[in-house]
Amino acid sequence: MVAHVAYLEDKLKYTPLNDDAYGRATVVLVTKMLLALPSAAMTEESAAAKAEAYMDALEDVPCWAVQAAIRGWHRSEYGDKFNYRWAPVPSELRTVAFLEAWKTKERIRDLKRVISADVLFYPDPKMVEKIEPLLKMGTV
């Protein structure tokens, strides 16, 4: 279980800030999303500016969380607050990607609680038979 926590904590580091490969993966994900969802017509300069804005917003977000967020966006999974007919603006994609990363952070927290939990003592059944009469009398 400790190894699994370490694995999950490591996955949270899969960000463009930590490795250029994760940055390239994020760019590919965002580019595919923008091509799949309608948006205003763009020149080459505006496309470059838009890509830069997304990378500024997502530089500290794990690329797998961005992928999960885009999938969730396509499925309208984040409530009525968003208009899923259009590509999310960078701050919206950041918000929903952080929600995806948060799920893993919560899992890590829960696993750490289990790892650090106190072990309960379960007495030997024979011992319970000996103590039970004392418990009924109120002496223990």
Buried (B, 14 or more C-beta within 10 A) or exposed (E): EEEEBEEBEEBBEBBBEBEEEBBEBBBEBBBEBBEEBEEEEEEEEEEEEBBEBBBEBBBEBBBBBBBBBBEBBEEEBBEEEBEBEEBBBBEBBBBBBBBBBEEBEEEBEEBBEEEEEEEEEEEEEEEEEEEEEEEEEEEE
